[in-house]
Amino acid sequence: MQVLTTLIVLGLCIAAFVYTDIKGYKERKVKSIIAIAQVLGANSVSALQFIDEDGAKKALSGLERGETGIANAAILDKSGKIFALYTVKGYQPYTFSPVRTNMSYFSGNYLYVYSLITTDDNEPVGTVCIQVELSQLEKIKSDLLKIAFVLLIIGVGLAFLIAIVNQRSISNPLLYLVRVMRQIRQSEDYKHHVNVKGKDEISILSHEFNNLMDEVVRSHQKKDEFIGVASHELKTPLTSVKAYLQLLEKIEKDQPNLTYVQKAQENINKLQKLIFDLLDVSKIQAGQLQLEIKEFNISELIMESIHDAQLSTNKHTIIKEGGMSNAIIEADRNRIEQVVVNLLSNAIKYSPTGKQIIVTSKRADGEVVVSIKDFGVGIPKADQEKVFERFYRAGSGLFGVSGFGLGLYICHEIIKRHGGRIWVESEGEEGKGSTFYFSLPVSNHQ
């Protein structure tokens, strides 16, 4: 870390030094050439007015005895045509484009300066054009790079020496603490503790870290208990409300009362799904998610799920691709159906402008691989590894779709408990959408 920090700081300082030096050289060069162009312009006013080409060429020929690096110079008349042109010995002639304004720019290995020639009444009568070779600038750059390289080698070497000295006493305990924190973050095992040795500041930090993890564990336990109890307690009254609404829908025939009842039922269904998700999360956290493993045809399940999902949308066409017509797996049919329905529902929700959803299935290497592709908002690269975490929502909910971020977490846990894999691929761009995959082992009887 010390070496990297030193490398970054030295790199920034050297880059600033090199940039400043080169920029200063360019600015000085531009000012000096502009001054020469202005002198040439002042000496060429009469030559342009009286059409004295020899006088203009004589003024330009003096450049060879003056500013080094000037390769070509020209005086253009008011119409932009070349009035006088001079090429310094040893350089190739250059044809200047007609320019009617003061300007300077760098191109390749040359500097180009254009300066208007004006009379005492500020009336433009022509333009001085100068091409300057920047071989001296290339030499400056080469020297600066050599100095920068030497400084970097010396700085990195010194940083290595300091790092070696401090590694045993400071870096090792800190790196150990960082490794444990990373393991806890990746595994979400907050019961893991750091071994505390000694009584220095790092030991105090490790001790406080252990205390913090204990508090996190207690907090998670209380939260999971609350979610489980609250979800279970809400389930019974919600079922009653839903039953009464269904009865009311059969009785009520007048509008707009019937519409109100149907809207209420839609929201009850959303609330019921949320409660079931919370119950599933509670079971997963408690290790009580039970699976009823049986053999079934996953191809039939996929087709049934597509049919049900198609009924819920009239803006999307769900297309089934792939030649797998018969694949028997051993799994909990209801839970695998829950995964497929959840992925189809997400594909519909997160592709409000997309017209198609493509579902494919195939057998490969003893597995069934199912993919669901949409053409919606996509998932940013930074979010793709986190979308299967509990309560995590890609894009921080900016897509305008409500939810708690539980569906993909539950899908991940279901597939994992079946010995399968689930992942996502997305370019993170609007219109290109995302593709979710999951794989399950094929039954041994096939």
MARMAR-473974 format. One record per residue (C-alpha): residue number from 0; residue in one letter; x, y, z. Coordinates in steps of 0.25 Angstrom, whole numbers, plus 2048, in hexadecimal, padded with zeros to 3 digits. Each point is the difference from the previous one (the first is absolute). Layout:
% residues N
site n=NUM, res=a, x=X, y=Y, z=Z
...
END
This chain:
% residues 446
site n=0, res=m, x=800, y=800, z=800
site n=1, res=q, x=80B, y=809, z=803
site n=2, res=v, x=807, y=7FD, z=7F3
site n=3, res=l, x=7F3, y=803, z=7F9
site n=4, res=t, x=7FE, y=80D, z=807
site n=5, res=t, x=80E, y=804, z=7FD
site n=6, res=l, x=7FF, y=7FC, z=7F2
site n=7, res=i, x=7F3, y=808, z=7FE
site n=8, res=v, x=805, y=80C, z=807
site n=9, res=l, x=80D, y=800, z=7F9
site n=10, res=g, x=7F9, y=7FE, z=7F3
site n=11, res=l, x=7F6, y=80B, z=802
site n=12, res=c, x=80C, y=80A, z=804
site n=13, res=i, x=808, y=7FC, z=7F4
site n=14, res=a, x=7F4, y=801, z=7F7
site n=15, res=a, x=7FD, y=80E, z=805
site n=16, res=f, x=80F, y=804, z=7FE
site n=17, res=v, x=801, y=7FA, z=7F2
site n=18, res=y, x=7F3, y=806, z=7FC
site n=19, res=t, x=803, y=80E, z=806
site n=20, res=d, x=80E, y=800, z=7FA
site n=21, res=i, x=7FB, y=7FC, z=7F2
site n=22, res=k, x=7F4, y=80A, z=801
site n=23, res=g, x=809, y=80B, z=804
site n=24, res=y, x=809, y=7FD, z=7F4
site n=25, res=k, x=7F5, y=800, z=7F6
site n=26, res=e, x=7FA, y=80D, z=806
site n=27, res=r, x=80E, y=807, z=7FF
site n=28, res=k, x=802, y=7FA, z=7F2
site n=29, res=v, x=7F2, y=805, z=7FB
site n=30, res=k, x=802, y=80E, z=806
site n=31, res=s, x=80E, y=801, z=7F9
site n=32, res=i, x=7FB, y=7FB, z=7F3
site n=33, res=i, x=7F4, y=80A, z=801
site n=34, res=a, x=809, y=80B, z=803
site n=35, res=i, x=808, y=7FD, z=7F3
site n=36, res=a, x=7F4, y=7FF, z=7F8
site n=37, res=q, x=7FB, y=80D, z=805
site n=38, res=v, x=80E, y=806, z=7FC
site n=39, res=l, x=7FF, y=7FA, z=7F2
site n=40, res=g, x=7F2, y=805, z=7FF
site n=41, res=a, x=804, y=80E, z=803
site n=42, res=n, x=80B, y=800, z=7F6
site n=43, res=s, x=7F7, y=7FA, z=7F5
site n=44, res=v, x=7F5, y=80A, z=800
site n=45, res=s, x=806, y=809, z=7F6
site n=46, res=a, x=804, y=7F4, z=7F7
site n=47, res=l, x=7F2, y=7FB, z=800
site n=48, res=q, x=7FA, y=80D, z=7FD
site n=49, res=f, x=80A, y=803, z=7F4
site n=50, res=i, x=801, y=7F1, z=7FC
site n=51, res=d, x=80F, y=7FF, z=803
site n=52, res=e, x=802, y=7F1, z=800
site n=53, res=d, x=80F, y=802, z=800
site n=54, res=g, x=7FF, y=809, z=80D
site n=55, res=a, x=7F7, y=7F5, z=806
site n=56, res=k, x=80A, y=7F5, z=7FD
site n=57, res=k, x=80C, y=808, z=805
site n=58, res=a, x=7F8, y=802, z=80D
site n=59, res=l, x=7FE, y=7F1, z=801
site n=60, res=s, x=80E, y=7FC, z=7FD
site n=61, res=g, x=805, y=807, z=80D
site n=62, res=l, x=7F9, y=7F4, z=808
site n=63, res=e, x=80C, y=7F7, z=7FD
site n=64, res=r, x=80A, y=809, z=807
site n=65, res=g, x=7F6, y=802, z=80C
site n=66, res=e, x=7F6, y=7F6, z=807
site n=67, res=t, x=805, y=7F2, z=7FF
site n=68, res=g, x=7F6, y=7F5, z=7FD
site n=69, res=i, x=7F8, y=808, z=7F6
site n=70, res=a, x=7FE, y=7F7, z=7F4
site n=71, res=n, x=7F7, y=808, z=7F7
site n=72, res=a, x=7FA, y=80D, z=7FF
site n=73, res=a, x=7F6, y=807, z=7F7
site n=74, res=i, x=7F8, y=80D, z=7FE
site n=75, res=l, x=7F2, y=7FF, z=7FB
site n=76, res=d, x=7F9, y=80B, z=7F9
site n=77, res=k, x=7F2, y=805, z=804
site n=78, res=s, x=7FA, y=7F6, z=7F7
site n=79, res=g, x=807, y=7F4, z=807
site n=80, res=k, x=80A, y=7FE, z=7F4
site n=81, res=i, x=80F, y=7FE, z=803
site n=82, res=f, x=807, y=80D, z=7FE
site n=83, res=a, x=80E, y=7FC, z=804
site n=84, res=l, x=805, y=7F2, z=805
site n=85, res=y, x=80D, y=7FD, z=806
site n=86, res=t, x=806, y=7F2, z=804
site n=87, res=v, x=80C, y=800, z=809
site n=88, res=k, x=80B, y=7F7, z=7FB
site n=89, res=g, x=7FF, y=7F2, z=803
site n=90, res=y, x=7F1, y=7FF, z=802
site n=91, res=q, x=7F5, y=7FC, z=7F6
site n=92, res=p, x=7F7, y=80B, z=7FB
site n=93, res=y, x=7F2, y=801, z=806
site n=94, res=t, x=7F3, y=805, z=7FA
site n=95, res=f, x=7F8, y=808, z=80A
site n=96, res=s, x=7F1, y=800, z=800
site n=97, res=p, x=7F9, y=80E, z=7FF
site n=98, res=v, x=7FD, y=805, z=80E
site n=99, res=r, x=7FA, y=80E, z=803
site n=100, res=t, x=802, y=800, z=80F
site n=101, res=n, x=80A, y=800, z=80B
site n=102, res=m, x=803, y=7F2, z=805
site n=103, res=s, x=80A, y=7F6, z=804
site n=104, res=y, x=800, y=7F1, z=801
site n=105, res=f, x=809, y=7F3, z=802
site n=106, res=s, x=7FF, y=7F5, z=7F6
site n=107, res=g, x=809, y=7F4, z=7FF
site n=108, res=n, x=80E, y=805, z=802
site n=109, res=y, x=7FD, y=80E, z=7FC
site n=110, res=l, x=7FB, y=80D, z=805
site n=111, res=y, x=7F7, y=809, z=7F7
site n=112, res=v, x=7FE, y=80F, z=802
site n=113, res=y, x=7F7, y=809, z=7F8
site n=114, res=s, x=801, y=80F, z=803
site n=115, res=l, x=7F7, y=80A, z=7F8
site n=116, res=i, x=807, y=80C, z=7F9
site n=117, res=t, x=7F9, y=80D, z=802
site n=118, res=t, x=801, y=80F, z=7FC
site n=119, res=d, x=800, y=80B, z=80A
site n=120, res=d, x=7F1, y=800, z=7FE
site n=121, res=n, x=7FF, y=7F2, z=805
site n=122, res=e, x=7FC, y=7FC, z=7F2
site n=123, res=p, x=806, y=7F1, z=7FD
site n=124, res=v, x=808, y=7FF, z=7F4
site n=125, res=g, x=806, y=7F3, z=801
site n=126, res=t, x=805, y=7F5, z=80A
site n=127, res=v, x=80E, y=7FB, z=804
site n=128, res=c, x=801, y=7F1, z=801
site n=129, res=i, x=80B, y=7F9, z=807
site n=130, res=q, x=803, y=7F1, z=802
site n=131, res=v, x=80A, y=7FC, z=80B
site n=132, res=e, x=806, y=7F3, z=802
site n=133, res=l, x=800, y=7FB, z=80F
site n=134, res=s, x=80C, y=7F7, z=800
site n=135, res=q, x=805, y=807, z=80D
site n=136, res=l, x=7F3, y=7FD, z=806
site n=137, res=e, x=802, y=7F1, z=7FD
site n=138, res=k, x=80E, y=801, z=807
site n=139, res=i, x=7FA, y=807, z=80C
site n=140, res=k, x=7F5, y=7F5, z=801
site n=141, res=s, x=80B, y=7F5, z=7FF
site n=142, res=d, x=808, y=806, z=80B
site n=143, res=l, x=7F4, y=802, z=809
site n=144, res=l, x=7FC, y=7F1, z=7FE
site n=145, res=k, x=80E, y=7FC, z=804
site n=146, res=i, x=800, y=808, z=80C
site n=147, res=a, x=7F2, y=7FB, z=804
site n=148, res=f, x=804, y=7F2, z=7FE
site n=149, res=v, x=80C, y=801, z=809
site n=150, res=l, x=7F8, y=807, z=80B
site n=151, res=l, x=7F6, y=7F5, z=7FF
site n=152, res=i, x=80A, y=7F5, z=802
site n=153, res=i, x=806, y=807, z=80C
site n=154, res=g, x=7F3, y=803, z=806
site n=155, res=v, x=7FB, y=7F2, z=7FF
site n=156, res=g, x=80D, y=7FA, z=805
site n=157, res=l, x=7FF, y=809, z=80C
site n=158, res=a, x=7F1, y=7FD, z=802
site n=159, res=f, x=804, y=7F1, z=800
site n=160, res=l, x=80A, y=802, z=80B
site n=161, res=i, x=7F6, y=807, z=809
site n=162, res=a, x=7F5, y=7F6, z=7FD
site n=163, res=i, x=809, y=7F5, z=804
site n=164, res=v, x=804, y=806, z=80D
site n=165, res=n, x=7F1, y=803, z=803
site n=166, res=q, x=7FA, y=7F4, z=7FB
site n=167, res=r, x=802, y=7F7, z=80D
site n=168, res=s, x=7FC, y=80A, z=80A
site n=169, res=i, x=7F5, y=808, z=7F9
site n=170, res=s, x=7FB, y=7FA, z=7F3
site n=171, res=n, x=7FF, y=7F2, z=803
site n=172, res=p, x=7F5, y=802, z=80B
site n=173, res=l, x=7F9, y=80A, z=7F8
site n=174, res=l, x=800, y=7F7, z=7F4
site n=175, res=y, x=7FB, y=7F4, z=808
site n=176, res=l, x=7F5, y=809, z=806
site n=177, res=v, x=7FC, y=804, z=7F1
site n=178, res=r, x=800, y=7F1, z=7FC
site n=179, res=v, x=7F7, y=7FC, z=80B
site n=180, res=m, x=7F6, y=80C, z=7FD
site n=181, res=r, x=800, y=7FC, z=7F1
site n=182, res=q, x=7FD, y=7F2, z=803
site n=183, res=i, x=7F5, y=804, z=809
site n=184, res=r, x=7FA, y=809, z=7F5
site n=185, res=q, x=801, y=7F5, z=7F6
site n=186, res=s, x=7FA, y=7F5, z=809
site n=187, res=e, x=7F7, y=809, z=808
site n=188, res=d, x=805, y=7F8, z=80C
site n=189, res=y, x=800, y=80A, z=80B
site n=190, res=k, x=803, y=7F6, z=80B
site n=191, res=h, x=80E, y=800, z=7FB
site n=192, res=h, x=80A, y=807, z=809
site n=193, res=v, x=80E, y=805, z=7FF
site n=194, res=n, x=80B, y=7FB, z=809
site n=195, res=v, x=804, y=80B, z=80A
site n=196, res=k, x=80F, y=800, z=804
site n=197, res=g, x=807, y=80A, z=808
site n=198, res=k, x=7FB, y=80E, z=805
site n=199, res=d, x=804, y=80A, z=7F5
site n=200, res=e, x=7F7, y=808, z=7F8
site n=201, res=i, x=7FD, y=7F5, z=7F6
site n=202, res=s, x=7FD, y=7F6, z=80B
site n=203, res=i, x=7F6, y=80A, z=805
site n=204, res=l, x=7FA, y=802, z=7F2
site n=205, res=s, x=7FF, y=7F1, z=7FF
site n=206, res=h, x=7F9, y=7FF, z=80D
site n=207, res=e, x=7F6, y=80B, z=7FC
site n=208, res=f, x=7FE, y=7F9, z=7F3
site n=209, res=n, x=7FC, y=7F3, z=807
site n=210, res=n, x=7F6, y=808, z=809
site n=211, res=l, x=7FA, y=806, z=7F4
site n=212, res=m, x=7FE, y=7F2, z=7F9
site n=213, res=d, x=7F9, y=7FB, z=80C
site n=214, res=e, x=7F7, y=80C, z=800
site n=215, res=v, x=7FD, y=7FE, z=7F1
site n=216, res=v, x=7FD, y=7F1, z=803
site n=217, res=r, x=7F6, y=804, z=80B
site n=218, res=s, x=7FA, y=80A, z=7F7
site n=219, res=h, x=7FE, y=7F6, z=7F4
site n=220, res=q, x=7FA, y=7F6, z=809
site n=221, res=k, x=7F6, y=80A, z=806
site n=222, res=k, x=7FD, y=805, z=7F1
site n=223, res=d, x=7FE, y=7F2, z=7FB
site n=224, res=e, x=7F7, y=7FD, z=80C
site n=225, res=f, x=7F7, y=80C, z=7FE
site n=226, res=i, x=7FF, y=7FD, z=7F1
site n=227, res=g, x=7FC, y=7F2, z=802
site n=228, res=v, x=7F6, y=803, z=80B
site n=229, res=a, x=7FA, y=80D, z=7F9
site n=230, res=s, x=7FF, y=7F8, z=7F3
site n=231, res=h, x=7F9, y=7F4, z=806
site n=232, res=e, x=7F6, y=809, z=808
site n=233, res=l, x=7FD, y=808, z=7F4
site n=234, res=k, x=7FD, y=7F4, z=7F7
site n=235, res=t, x=7F3, y=7FC, z=807
site n=236, res=p, x=7F9, y=80D, z=800
site n=237, res=l, x=805, y=803, z=7F2
site n=238, res=t, x=7FA, y=7F2, z=7FB
site n=239, res=s, x=7F3, y=804, z=806
site n=240, res=v, x=800, y=80E, z=7FA
site n=241, res=k, x=803, y=7F9, z=7F2
site n=242, res=a, x=7F4, y=7F6, z=802
site n=243, res=y, x=7F7, y=80B, z=803
site n=244, res=l, x=804, y=808, z=7F4
site n=245, res=q, x=7FE, y=7F4, z=7F7
site n=246, res=l, x=7F2, y=7FE, z=805
site n=247, res=l, x=7FD, y=80F, z=7FE
site n=248, res=e, x=805, y=7FF, z=7F2
site n=249, res=k, x=7F6, y=7F5, z=7FD
site n=250, res=i, x=7F5, y=808, z=807
site n=251, res=e, x=803, y=80E, z=7FA
site n=252, res=k, x=7FD, y=802, z=7F2
site n=253, res=d, x=7FE, y=80F, z=7FF
site n=254, res=q, x=80B, y=80A, z=7FC
site n=255, res=p, x=809, y=806, z=805
site n=256, res=n, x=7FE, y=7F8, z=80C
site n=257, res=l, x=805, y=7F3, z=7F9
site n=258, res=t, x=80C, y=807, z=7FB
site n=259, res=y, x=803, y=805, z=80F
site n=260, res=v, x=7FF, y=7F1, z=805
site n=261, res=q, x=809, y=7FB, z=7F4
site n=262, res=k, x=80B, y=80B, z=803
site n=263, res=a, x=7FF, y=7FC, z=80F
site n=264, res=q, x=802, y=7F2, z=7FC
site n=265, res=e, x=80C, y=803, z=7F8
site n=266, res=n, x=807, y=807, z=80B
site n=267, res=i, x=7FC, y=7F5, z=80A
site n=268, res=n, x=807, y=7F6, z=7F7
site n=269, res=k, x=80D, y=809, z=800
site n=270, res=l, x=7FF, y=801, z=80F
site n=271, res=q, x=7FE, y=7F1, z=801
site n=272, res=k, x=80C, y=7FD, z=7F7
site n=273, res=l, x=809, y=80A, z=808
site n=274, res=i, x=7FC, y=7F8, z=80D
site n=275, res=f, x=803, y=7F3, z=7FA
site n=276, res=d, x=80D, y=805, z=7FC
site n=277, res=l, x=803, y=805, z=80E
site n=278, res=l, x=7FC, y=7F2, z=805
site n=279, res=d, x=809, y=7F9, z=7F6
site n=280, res=v, x=80C, y=809, z=805
site n=281, res=s, x=7FD, y=7FD, z=80E
site n=282, res=k, x=800, y=7F1, z=7FD
site n=283, res=i, x=80D, y=801, z=7F8
site n=284, res=q, x=807, y=808, z=80C
site n=285, res=a, x=7FB, y=7F6, z=80A
site n=286, res=g, x=804, y=7F4, z=7F7
site n=287, res=q, x=7F2, y=7FB, z=7FF
site n=288, res=l, x=7FD, y=801, z=7F1
site n=289, res=q, x=7FB, y=7F2, z=7FD
site n=290, res=l, x=800, y=7FA, z=7F3
site n=291, res=e, x=7F7, y=7F5, z=7FA
site n=292, res=i, x=809, y=7FA, z=7F6
site n=293, res=k, x=7F9, y=7F8, z=7F5
site n=294, res=e, x=803, y=7FD, z=7F2
site n=295, res=f, x=7F8, y=809, z=7F5
site n=296, res=n, x=802, y=805, z=7F2
site n=297, res=i, x=806, y=80E, z=801
site n=298, res=s, x=7FC, y=803, z=7F1
site n=299, res=e, x=7F1, y=7FF, z=804
site n=300, res=l, x=802, y=809, z=80C
site n=301, res=i, x=807, y=80B, z=7F8
site n=302, res=m, x=7F5, y=7FF, z=7F5
site n=303, res=e, x=7F5, y=801, z=80B
site n=304, res=s, x=808, y=80C, z=807
site n=305, res=i, x=801, y=807, z=7F2
site n=306, res=h, x=7F1, y=7FE, z=7FE
site n=307, res=d, x=7FC, y=806, z=80E
site n=308, res=a, x=80A, y=80C, z=7FE
site n=309, res=q, x=7FB, y=803, z=7F2
site n=310, res=l, x=7F2, y=802, z=806
site n=311, res=s, x=805, y=80B, z=80A
site n=312, res=t, x=805, y=809, z=7F4
site n=313, res=n, x=7FB, y=805, z=7F3
site n=314, res=k, x=80D, y=808, z=7FD
site n=315, res=h, x=80A, y=7F5, z=7FF
site n=316, res=t, x=801, y=7F3, z=7F8
site n=317, res=i, x=806, y=7F5, z=807
site n=318, res=i, x=808, y=7F7, z=7F6
site n=319, res=k, x=804, y=7F2, z=803
site n=320, res=e, x=80D, y=7FC, z=7F9
site n=321, res=g, x=809, y=7F3, z=801
site n=322, res=g, x=7FD, y=7F2, z=7FB
site n=323, res=m, x=7FF, y=7F9, z=80E
site n=324, res=s, x=7F3, y=7F9, z=801
site n=325, res=n, x=802, y=7F6, z=80B
site n=326, res=a, x=809, y=802, z=80C
site n=327, res=i, x=7FE, y=7F9, z=80D
site n=328, res=i, x=806, y=806, z=80C
site n=329, res=e, x=7FF, y=7FD, z=80F
site n=330, res=a, x=7FC, y=80C, z=807
site n=331, res=d, x=7F4, y=807, z=808
site n=332, res=r, x=7F7, y=804, z=7F5
site n=333, res=n, x=7F9, y=80B, z=807
site n=334, res=r, x=80D, y=807, z=804
site n=335, res=i, x=806, y=7FF, z=7F2
site n=336, res=e, x=7F3, y=805, z=7FA
site n=337, res=q, x=801, y=80C, z=80A
site n=338, res=v, x=80E, y=803, z=7FA
site n=339, res=v, x=7FB, y=800, z=7F2
site n=340, res=v, x=7F4, y=808, z=803
site n=341, res=n, x=809, y=80A, z=808
site n=342, res=l, x=80A, y=802, z=7F4
site n=343, res=l, x=7F4, y=801, z=7F6
site n=344, res=s, x=7FA, y=80B, z=809
site n=345, res=n, x=80D, y=807, z=801
site n=346, res=a, x=802, y=800, z=7F1
site n=347, res=i, x=7F2, y=806, z=7FE
site n=348, res=k, x=802, y=80B, z=80B
site n=349, res=y, x=80E, y=804, z=7FC
site n=350, res=s, x=7FD, y=801, z=7F1
site n=351, res=p, x=7F4, y=80A, z=7FF
site n=352, res=t, x=804, y=804, z=7F2
site n=353, res=g, x=805, y=7F2, z=7FB
site n=354, res=k, x=7F6, y=7F8, z=7F8
site n=355, res=q, x=806, y=7F2, z=801
site n=356, res=i, x=805, y=7F7, z=80B
site n=357, res=i, x=808, y=7F3, z=7FB
site n=358, res=v, x=800, y=7F4, z=808
site n=359, res=t, x=80A, y=7F5, z=7FC
site n=360, res=s, x=803, y=7F2, z=806
site n=361, res=k, x=80B, y=7F6, z=7FD
site n=362, res=r, x=807, y=7F4, z=805
site n=363, res=a, x=80F, y=801, z=802
site n=364, res=d, x=80A, y=7F7, z=808
site n=365, res=g, x=7F6, y=7F9, z=808
site n=366, res=e, x=7F8, y=80D, z=803
site n=367, res=v, x=7F4, y=808, z=7FC
site n=368, res=v, x=803, y=80E, z=7FD
site n=369, res=v, x=7F4, y=80A, z=7FF
site n=370, res=s, x=802, y=80F, z=7FC
site n=371, res=i, x=7F6, y=80B, z=800
site n=372, res=k, x=804, y=80C, z=7F8
site n=373, res=d, x=7F9, y=80E, z=800
site n=374, res=f, x=803, y=80D, z=7F8
site n=375, res=g, x=7FE, y=80A, z=80B
site n=376, res=v, x=808, y=809, z=809
site n=377, res=g, x=80C, y=7F6, z=802
site n=378, res=i, x=808, y=7FF, z=80D
site n=379, res=p, x=80D, y=808, z=802
site n=380, res=k, x=80D, y=7F8, z=801
site n=381, res=a, x=802, y=804, z=80F
site n=382, res=d, x=7F3, y=7FA, z=804
site n=383, res=q, x=800, y=7F3, z=7F9
site n=384, res=e, x=808, y=7F9, z=80B
site n=385, res=k, x=7F6, y=805, z=80B
site n=386, res=v, x=7F2, y=7FF, z=7FA
site n=387, res=f, x=7FF, y=7F2, z=806
site n=388, res=e, x=802, y=806, z=80E
site n=389, res=r, x=7F5, y=802, z=80A
site n=390, res=f, x=7F9, y=80D, z=7FF
site n=391, res=y, x=809, y=805, z=7F5
site n=392, res=r, x=7FA, y=807, z=7F4
site n=393, res=a, x=808, y=803, z=7F4
site n=394, res=g, x=801, y=80F, z=7FC
site n=395, res=s, x=7FB, y=804, z=80F
site n=396, res=g, x=7F2, y=7FF, z=7FB
site n=397, res=l, x=802, y=80B, z=7F5
site n=398, res=f, x=7F8, y=7F7, z=7F6
site n=399, res=g, x=7F3, y=804, z=806
site n=400, res=v, x=7FC, y=7F2, z=804
site n=401, res=s, x=7FC, y=7FD, z=80E
site n=402, res=g, x=805, y=7F5, z=808
site n=403, res=f, x=809, y=7FC, z=80C
site n=404, res=g, x=80A, y=7F8, z=7F8
site n=405, res=l, x=7FC, y=7F2, z=805
site n=406, res=g, x=7FC, y=7F9, z=7F4
site n=407, res=l, x=80E, y=7FD, z=7FA
site n=408, res=y, x=806, y=7FD, z=80E
site n=409, res=i, x=7F5, y=7F5, z=802
site n=410, res=c, x=803, y=7FB, z=7F1
site n=411, res=h, x=80F, y=7FF, z=803
site n=412, res=e, x=7FD, y=7F9, z=80D
site n=413, res=i, x=7F6, y=7F6, z=7FA
site n=414, res=i, x=80A, y=7FD, z=7F4
site n=415, res=k, x=80C, y=7FE, z=80A
site n=416, res=r, x=7F8, y=7F7, z=808
site n=417, res=h, x=7FD, y=7F7, z=7F4
site n=418, res=g, x=80F, y=800, z=7FD
site n=419, res=g, x=7FF, y=809, z=7F4
site n=420, res=r, x=805, y=80E, z=7FC
site n=421, res=i, x=7FA, y=80D, z=7FC
site n=422, res=w, x=806, y=80C, z=7FA
site n=423, res=v, x=7FD, y=80C, z=7F7
site n=424, res=e, x=807, y=807, z=7F4
site n=425, res=s, x=7FD, y=80E, z=7FC
site n=426, res=e, x=807, y=80B, z=7F9
site n=427, res=g, x=7F9, y=80A, z=809
site n=428, res=e, x=7FA, y=808, z=7F4
site n=429, res=e, x=7F2, y=805, z=7FE
site n=430, res=g, x=7F9, y=7F7, z=7F5
site n=431, res=k, x=80B, y=7F5, z=801
site n=432, res=g, x=7F9, y=7FA, z=80D
site n=433, res=s, x=805, y=7F4, z=808
site n=434, res=t, x=801, y=7F1, z=7FF
site n=435, res=f, x=7FE, y=7F8, z=80D
site n=436, res=y, x=805, y=7F1, z=800
site n=437, res=f, x=7FE, y=7F5, z=809
site n=438, res=s, x=804, y=7F1, z=7FF
site n=439, res=l, x=7FC, y=7F4, z=807
site n=440, res=p, x=805, y=7F1, z=7FF
site n=441, res=v, x=7F9, y=7F7, z=7F7
site n=442, res=s, x=7FA, y=7F4, z=807
site n=443, res=n, x=809, y=7F3, z=801
site n=444, res=h, x=7F5, y=7F8, z=7F9
site n=445, res=q, x=801, y=807, z=7F3
END
